[in-house]
Amino acid sequence: MSELTHFNEEGRARMVDVSDKAVTDRRAVARGAVVMQAATLQLIKEGRVKKGDVLAVAQVAGIMAAKKTHELIPMCHPLLLTGINLRFEFEETAERSAILVEAEVKTSSQTGVEMEALTAVSAASLTIYDMVKAVDRGMHIEDIRLAHKSGGKSGTYEAD
């Protein structure tokens, strides 16, 4: 396990100094799911939600959130993001109805974009919830996680 780098010699929080790190191409993919009733998923798929196009709004929310990650997470560096993309997939089985949310974020920088990808998935998922909560208060967001990261000294990570 790696050492924790967000603490100074006195044990107080600090933002890691990345001055000496090489600029490399970095990419992160995060995923999560918004689980809901089958009828709620149908409303979204058919575009019958009174507040508007749920996935279009969630897409913009995810992009905006990734760009503002450093304003939300105290020790994150402000980064010039070179690409942000969100994808949505409907999951419809007898056991569950859900929208799977995936965010891919890219940069050429001295530090990674894992937090930006995770923040994008979180905001997009919360936006989906917000847009249809009036018809389905029992929705829940689950399994937000890092699926992939590449670039930088630590190399590539692929989740199981």
N, C-alpha and C positions, 0 to 999 in steps of 0.2 A: 504494500500500500504506500502511496506517495505521501510526503509530508504536506501538512496544511500550510499554504503560502499566504493566506490573508490575515496573518497576525505578525506584528512586529516583535522586537526583542522583549518588550514589556508585556506581551500578550494582548495588545490592543489591536483592533481592526485596522487594516490598511489596504489600499489598492496596490496590487502587485506592480512593481516596476518592470515594464517590458522593454525598456530602452535598448538593451543589449540583444534582444531576440531578433532573429532573422524574419524579414517579411516573406511570407509564403502564402500560396493559395490555400484557402481553408474552406471547408464545406461541412455543414451539419444538417442532419435530417432528424426531425422529432415527429412523434405520432401520439395520437390520443383518440378517444371516442366519446361521443355524446349518445347515451342510451336513452331511448324514449319508447312510448307506445307506438304500435304499428300505425294507428290512425294519424298520429302526429307526423310520422315520417311521410305518410301519403300526402298530407297537406303541404309539406315542404316540396316534395317531388312534383306535385301538380301546380305549384305556384299559387296556392290559395291562402297564404298567410297574409292577414290584413296589413301587417307592418311592411310588407314588400318582399323582395327577393332575398330570402334568408342567406343563401350561400354567397351571393354577390356582396352583401353587407359583411358577412363573416370573412370573406376574402380580404376586403379592404381593412377590416379591423386587425386581422393577423399581420398584414403588411405594416400598418401604422405601429402596431405594438412592437414588432421586431426592430423598427427604426428608433423606438423610444426606450429600448430595454435598459440602457444606461441611466435613464431617468427613474426607472422603477426598482432596479436591483442595485443596491448601494455600491458594490465593489466592481461593477462591470465598467469596462472602458467604453467610451464613445467610439464607434467604429464607422468607417465608410463602407456600407454594405454594397456589394456589386450585383447582388441578385437575391430576390426573395420570391418564392413561389409556394402557393398553397394548393393542395389537392383535396378533394372530398370524394368519398366513396360511400354508397349506400350499402348497408348490411341488413339483409332481410332473411331471417331464418325463423323456424318455429319457436326457437328459444329466445330470440332477441331481435330488436329493431334498433339500428344505430346509424349514425353518420361517423365514418372514420375520417379523421382530420390528419393531414400530413403537411409539414412545412419544411422547405429546403431553403437554407440561407447560405450565401457565399460572400467571401471577402478576400482581399489580398492584404494581409495585415500581420502584426506581431503577436496577435492573440486570436483565439478561436471564437466561433459563433454559435456554440452550443446553447448558451443562454438565450440568444436571439431566436433560435429555432423553437426552443421550449416556450418562450414567451408568446411567439406567434400562434402556436397550437393552443395555448391557454386562452388567449384573447379571442381567437376564432371560435373556440368551443363555448366560451362564456357568451359570445354574441349570439350563437345559435340558441343557447338556453334563453337568453333575454328575449329573442324575437318570438318564441313560441311558449313561453312560460304560462301565459294566460290559459292555454288549452291543455298543458301537461306539466303540472307542478312536480310530478314524480320523476322527471328526467334526472339523470346524473351523468357527471363527467368522470371518466375513468382512464387509468393506465397511460397517463401522459409520461412519456419517456424519451430519452435519446436513443435513436435507432442507428445512427451512423455519424461518425466524425472523421475527417481526414485533414491532413496538413499539420504543420508544426512539428516540434521535437518529439512528441509522444506518438506520432504516426497515426495509423488508422485504427478506429474502433468500430466494430460491428456488433450490435446486440444479437442475442440468441433469438 
